[in-house]
């Protein structure tokens, strides 16, 4: 499912917490928007950006 196919509902006061959570994930190497991988694409190039020290 693509990002433009998703719908998320939450109260306005929860938006700040969600943004803080995405920032925390980015500090750990998990970035948003998430790369889209399909059956025709090799995931190693995209994963190397998030996990440069792993092979």
C-alpha positions in Angstrom: 0.0 0.0 0.0 1.3 3.4 -0.9 1.4 6.5 1.4 -1.2 8.2 -0.6 -3.6 5.3 0.0 -3.4 5.6 3.7 -5.7 7.5 6.0 -4.8 8.3 9.6 -7.1 9.9 12.1 -6.0 11.3 15.5 -6.9 14.1 17.8 -5.0 17.4 17.1 -3.2 17.2 20.4 -1.6 13.9 19.4 0.1 15.4 16.3 3.1 16.7 18.2 3.7 13.3 19.8 3.6 11.6 16.4 6.2 14.0 15.0 8.4 13.4 18.0 8.1 9.7 17.4 9.1 10.0 13.8 12.1 12.2 14.8 13.1 9.5 17.3 12.9 6.8 14.6 15.0 8.9 12.2 17.7 9.2 14.9 17.8 5.4 14.9 18.1 5.2 11.1 14.5 4.5 10.3 13.4 7.4 8.0 10.1 8.6 6.8 8.8 8.4 4.1 9.5 4.7 4.0 11.2 3.5 0.8 8.9 1.6 -1.5 10.1 -1.8 -2.6 8.4 -4.1 -5.0 9.2 -7.4 -6.6 11.1 -5.7 -9.3 13.5 -3.7 -7.0 16.5 -4.7 -5.1 16.2 -3.5 -1.5 19.9 -3.4 -0.7 20.6 0.1 -2.1 17.8 1.6 0.0 18.6 -0.4 3.1 22.3 0.6 2.9 21.3 4.3 3.5 19.5 3.4 6.8 22.0 0.7 7.8 25.4 1.8 6.4 27.5 -0.3 8.8 25.8 -3.6 8.0 26.2 -5.8 5.0 
